[in-house]
Amino acid sequence: GNIAAASVVAKTWRDALMDGLDRLHPGYGFAQHKGYGTALHKQAIERLGLSPVHRRTFCE
């Protein structure tokens, strides 16, 4: 019902946000990992440092 629809809308919105961040901050792979702490995401941070949109507590 409504909760399932809201979940789909939220995921679609977040995916679009991550796609935009991927274009603004190339090299981090936001479009692929969608902000989750995958190994590739952590490797990108090690290589490039934190971007302005990363939470500073992300790597603690």
C-alpha positions, 0 to 999 in steps of 0.5 A: 500500500502506501508504505510500499509506495513511499519506499519506492519513491524514497529509493528513486529520489535517493538514487537520483541524488547519488547519480547527481553526486556522482557527476559532481564528484567523479571518482567516488562511484556514488552512482554505483554504491549509492553511499553505502560503505562498500570496499570500492567506496572506501578505496575511493576515499583512501585514494581521493580523500573525503569529498565535501558531501561525505560525513566526517564520521563515515570512516571512523 
